[in-house]
Amino acid sequence: MTYTAEKEKEYENFLRERSRKVKVVRKEVSIEKENNKEGIDNTKRKGHGTTHTL
C-alpha cells in the first residue's frame, strides 16, 4: 500500500470520529450515574452494562 496524504487525512478523520464517539459514550455513562443516585445497579439490568465497553 502506498502512503498518501489522502490516506493520512482519512485516518485523521477516522480517529476524530472515534474519539467523538468515545466522548459521547462517556457522557451517557455519566448521565446514567447521575440518574442512578438511588443505587439501582444498572449492570444487573438486562441490556445494560455491556454497552459501555470501549
C-alpha contacts under 8 A as a table, 3 or more apart, distances in Angstrom:
res1	aa1	res2	aa2	distance
3	Y	7	K	6.85
3	Y	8	E	7.85
4	T	7	K	5.28
4	T	8	E	6.48
5	A	8	E	4.96
5	A	9	K	6.21
6	E	9	K	5.08
6	E	10	E	6.19
7	K	10	E	4.99
7	K	11	Y	6.12
8	E	11	Y	5.09
8	E	12	E	6.19
9	K	12	E	5.08
9	K	13	N	6.20
10	E	13	N	5.16
10	E	14	F	6.16
11	Y	14	F	4.91
11	Y	15	L	6.19
12	E	15	L	5.11
12	E	16	R	6.11
13	N	16	R	5.02
13	N	17	E	6.09
14	F	17	E	5.17
14	F	18	R	6.11
15	L	18	R	5.04
15	L	19	S	6.08
16	R	19	S	5.25
16	R	20	R	6.14
17	E	20	R	5.07
17	E	21	K	6.25
18	R	21	K	5.08
18	R	22	V	6.27
19	S	22	V	4.98
19	S	23	K	6.19
20	R	23	K	5.08
20	R	24	V	6.27
21	K	24	V	5.05
21	K	25	V	6.24
22	V	25	V	5.10
22	V	26	R	6.20
22	V	54	L	7.37
23	K	26	R	5.07
23	K	27	K	6.17
24	V	27	K	5.04
24	V	28	E	6.26
25	V	28	E	5.07
25	V	29	V	6.22
25	V	52	H	6.82
26	R	29	V	5.04
26	R	30	S	6.23
26	R	52	H	7.97
27	K	30	S	5.16
27	K	31	I	6.17
28	E	31	I	5.03
28	E	32	E	6.10
29	V	32	E	4.99
29	V	33	K	6.25
29	V	52	H	7.34
30	S	33	K	4.96
30	S	34	E	6.19
31	I	34	E	4.96
31	I	35	N	6.20
32	E	35	N	5.13
32	E	36	N	6.02
33	K	36	N	4.89
33	K	37	K	6.79
34	E	37	K	6.08
36	N	39	G	5.84
36	N	40	I	6.14
37	K	40	I	7.62
41	D	44	K	5.76
41	D	45	R	7.15
42	N	45	R	5.29
42	N	48	H	6.01
42	N	49	G	6.41
43	T	46	K	7.67
43	T	48	H	5.43
43	T	49	G	4.29
43	T	50	T	7.65
44	K	48	H	7.24
44	K	49	G	7.49
45	R	48	H	5.67
45	R	49	G	7.80
47	G	50	T	6.89
47	G	51	T	7.81
48	H	51	T	6.30
49	G	52	H	6.18
50	T	53	T	6.14
